[in-house]
Amino acid sequence: MDERGRRQWAAAEARELGWGGVTAVARATGLSRTTITAGFRELELPAGQRAIEGMRVRRPGGGRKALAETDPARPWAKTFRGNSRYTMSG
């Protein structure tokens, strides 16, 4: 289950529980209350818009930038991207 699915599932469970549901689901799952609230907002979108946004797990621009973009002094980073054999560890 990806991040979006987990948020929406937790929000649906909290909605079923009614008053205090967000807190109960947050305690049971370890998800934050704000994550569950974000799931509520996603569930309130029209089905068509939810389907379009469901194609992405994160918002556009979310996540870490590629090393080649953040450090132009390392031109080799683009060459070895995605190849774990050549990754540089800490």
Short mmCIF file of the C-alpha atoms (twelve columns), coordinates in Angstrom:
data_MODEL
# 
_entry.id   MODEL 
# 
loop_
_atom_site.group_PDB 
_atom_site.id 
_atom_site.type_symbol 
_atom_site.label_atom_id 
_atom_site.label_alt_id 
_atom_site.label_comp_id 
_atom_site.label_asym_id 
_atom_site.label_seq_id 
_atom_site.Cartn_x 
_atom_site.Cartn_y 
_atom_site.Cartn_z 
_atom_site.pdbx_PDB_model_num 
ATOM 1  C CA . MET A 1  0.000   0.000  0.000   1 
ATOM 2  C CA . ASP A 2  1.471   3.368  -0.962  1 
ATOM 3  C CA . GLU A 3  1.346   6.598  1.073   1 
ATOM 4  C CA . ARG A 4  -1.841  7.878  -0.539  1 
ATOM 5  C CA . GLY A 5  -3.682  4.600  -0.073  1 
ATOM 6  C CA . ARG A 6  -2.629  4.405  3.567   1 
ATOM 7  C CA . ARG A 7  -3.860  7.974  4.213   1 
ATOM 8  C CA . GLN A 8  -7.189  7.351  2.548   1 
ATOM 9  C CA . TRP A 9  -7.715  3.986  4.269   1 
ATOM 10 C CA . ALA A 10 -6.964  5.519  7.687   1 
ATOM 11 C CA . ALA A 11 -9.336  8.417  6.967   1 
ATOM 12 C CA . ALA A 12 -12.119 6.044  5.928   1 
ATOM 13 C CA . GLU A 13 -11.657 4.016  9.126   1 
ATOM 14 C CA . ALA A 14 -11.678 7.183  11.243  1 
ATOM 15 C CA . ARG A 15 -14.850 8.385  9.531   1 
ATOM 16 C CA . GLU A 16 -16.555 5.044  10.296  1 
ATOM 17 C CA . LEU A 17 -15.648 5.353  13.982  1 
ATOM 18 C CA . GLY A 18 -17.172 8.816  14.225  1 
ATOM 19 C CA . TRP A 19 -16.261 11.188 17.059  1 
ATOM 20 C CA . GLY A 20 -12.730 10.465 18.288  1 
ATOM 21 C CA . GLY A 21 -12.041 8.268  15.287  1 
ATOM 22 C CA . VAL A 22 -9.011  10.214 14.100  1 
ATOM 23 C CA . THR A 23 -7.326  9.875  17.487  1 
ATOM 24 C CA . ALA A 24 -8.200  6.176  17.750  1 
ATOM 25 C CA . VAL A 25 -6.873  5.395  14.270  1 
ATOM 26 C CA . ALA A 26 -3.750  7.499  14.870  1 
ATOM 27 C CA . ARG A 27 -2.987  5.547  18.051  1 
ATOM 28 C CA . ALA A 28 -3.727  2.168  16.458  1 
ATOM 29 C CA . THR A 29 -1.716  2.734  13.262  1 
ATOM 30 C CA . GLY A 30 1.044   5.096  14.362  1 
ATOM 31 C CA . LEU A 31 0.051   7.591  11.649  1 
ATOM 32 C CA . SER A 32 -0.120  11.239 12.646  1 
ATOM 33 C CA . ARG A 33 -3.437  13.030 13.015  1 
ATOM 34 C CA . THR A 34 -2.428  15.471 10.260  1 
ATOM 35 C CA . THR A 35 -1.794  12.556 7.885   1 
ATOM 36 C CA . ILE A 36 -5.265  11.188 8.558   1 
ATOM 37 C CA . THR A 37 -6.768  14.663 8.120   1 
ATOM 38 C CA . ALA A 38 -4.997  14.930 4.748   1 
ATOM 39 C CA . GLY A 39 -6.663  11.634 3.844   1 
ATOM 40 C CA . PHE A 40 -10.054 13.176 4.687   1 
ATOM 41 C CA . ARG A 41 -9.364  16.040 2.275   1 
ATOM 42 C CA . GLU A 42 -8.375  13.580 -0.451  1 
ATOM 43 C CA . LEU A 43 -11.535 11.523 0.080   1 
ATOM 44 C CA . GLU A 44 -13.699 14.648 -0.221  1 
ATOM 45 C CA . LEU A 45 -12.450 15.318 -3.768  1 
ATOM 46 C CA . PRO A 46 -14.777 14.374 -6.635  1 
ATOM 47 C CA . ALA A 47 -14.135 10.838 -7.921  1 
ATOM 48 C CA . GLY A 48 -12.749 12.076 -11.262 1 
ATOM 49 C CA . GLN A 49 -10.253 14.414 -9.672  1 
ATOM 50 C CA . ARG A 50 -9.256  11.777 -7.108  1 
ATOM 51 C CA . ALA A 51 -8.553  9.329  -9.951  1 
ATOM 52 C CA . ILE A 52 -6.346  11.859 -11.734 1 
ATOM 53 C CA . GLU A 53 -4.428  12.704 -8.575  1 
ATOM 54 C CA . GLY A 54 -4.269  9.022  -7.667  1 
ATOM 55 C CA . MET A 55 -1.838  8.453  -10.503 1 
ATOM 56 C CA . ARG A 56 0.797   10.213 -8.406  1 
ATOM 57 C CA . VAL A 57 1.793   9.194  -4.906  1 
ATOM 58 C CA . ARG A 58 3.384   12.527 -4.066  1 
ATOM 59 C CA . ARG A 59 2.714   16.043 -5.203  1 
ATOM 60 C CA . PRO A 60 4.689   17.299 -8.200  1 
ATOM 61 C CA . GLY A 61 8.109   18.372 -6.985  1 
ATOM 62 C CA . GLY A 62 7.912   16.149 -3.895  1 
ATOM 63 C CA . GLY A 63 10.836  13.986 -2.916  1 
ATOM 64 C CA . ARG A 64 14.569  14.402 -3.123  1 
ATOM 65 C CA . LYS A 65 16.190  16.125 -6.089  1 
ATOM 66 C CA . ALA A 66 18.695  14.203 -8.188  1 
ATOM 67 C CA . LEU A 67 22.316  14.611 -7.116  1 
ATOM 68 C CA . ALA A 68 23.265  15.824 -10.598 1 
ATOM 69 C CA . GLU A 69 20.793  18.704 -10.156 1 
ATOM 70 C CA . THR A 70 21.841  19.674 -6.644  1 
ATOM 71 C CA . ASP A 71 25.617  19.328 -7.083  1 
ATOM 72 C CA . PRO A 72 26.772  20.220 -10.607 1 
ATOM 73 C CA . ALA A 73 30.370  19.530 -9.537  1 
ATOM 74 C CA . ARG A 74 29.523  15.819 -9.771  1 
ATOM 75 C CA . PRO A 75 28.727  15.217 -13.450 1 
ATOM 76 C CA . TRP A 76 29.217  11.468 -12.966 1 
ATOM 77 C CA . ALA A 77 26.102  11.329 -10.757 1 
ATOM 78 C CA . LYS A 78 23.834  11.363 -13.810 1 
ATOM 79 C CA . THR A 79 25.752  8.457  -15.362 1 
ATOM 80 C CA . PHE A 80 25.340  6.101  -12.416 1 
ATOM 81 C CA . ARG A 81 21.818  7.048  -11.391 1 
ATOM 82 C CA . GLY A 82 19.764  4.055  -10.322 1 
ATOM 83 C CA . ASN A 83 22.664  1.608  -10.339 1 
ATOM 84 C CA . SER A 84 23.168  0.485  -6.744  1 
ATOM 85 C CA . ARG A 85 26.582  -0.981 -7.597  1 
ATOM 86 C CA . TYR A 86 27.955  2.528  -7.987  1 
ATOM 87 C CA . THR A 87 26.224  4.334  -5.160  1 
ATOM 88 C CA . MET A 88 28.367  6.323  -2.783  1 
ATOM 89 C CA . SER A 89 27.542  5.665  0.864   1 
ATOM 90 C CA . GLY A 90 27.990  8.265  3.553   1 
# 
